[in-house]
């Protein structure tokens, strides 16, 4: 494994499982000091212990908690180089606009979009002081496509992450801070596994539209995050980085 992130300090939200956990492992393998943030104390602490990092239990929709977690990372390690704003939810009551209630809408927006706003708001000042940093915000392929099997608030929240990431990438480019939106296709994570368990038909309908014919593994997405975090992507900012198995490029799904 290359040491592209040697000595750098990375904060990962939603680090206890799925893409966040795989990225914590990848960052640590590439030499980064990792701050694992999660609302679940058990999985978050386990992730931090595995990668030799720092665990911070935090609700990323709470402004004070987000401010404090970035300050704690800097207090512990002296700097902030990478922020992977990855925490998100996709609850079953987020469905068609005709059936999704306002409470479900608001809850998804808070976790998926407001948390990214807060994490960027409190990561950027630390990066400005050192004149460099990379922010990766988890959006989704659904931010660039429409779906008949709707998750209306999820899709809207990820579209918001995409637009916000572009704007921040442009705004802070001259200060050495890169901001990119990662857009994964369906990934074999606990979220997807839960969907299979609760609604196998709906989940199977997703698989048929992926040209590569399978779901991504978290480690494949983590590799993309590590690229965006590293200097290998030094000329990329305000970018929509699709890692989707070909979904967004397909006019007709191959048989």
Secondary structure, 3 states (H helix, E strand, C coil): CCCCCCCCEEEEECCCCHHHHHHHHHHHHCCCEEEEEECCHHHHHHHHHHHCCEEEECCCCCHHHHHHHHHHHHHHHCCCCEEEECCCCCCCCCCCCCCCCHHHHHHHHHHHHHHHHHHHHHHHHHHHHHCCEEEEEECCHHHCCCCCCCCHHHHHHHHHHHHHHHHHHHHCHHHCEEEEEEEECCECCHHHHHHHHHCHHHHHHHHCCCCCCCCECHHHHHHHHHHHHCHHHCCCCCCEEEECCCHHHCCCCCC
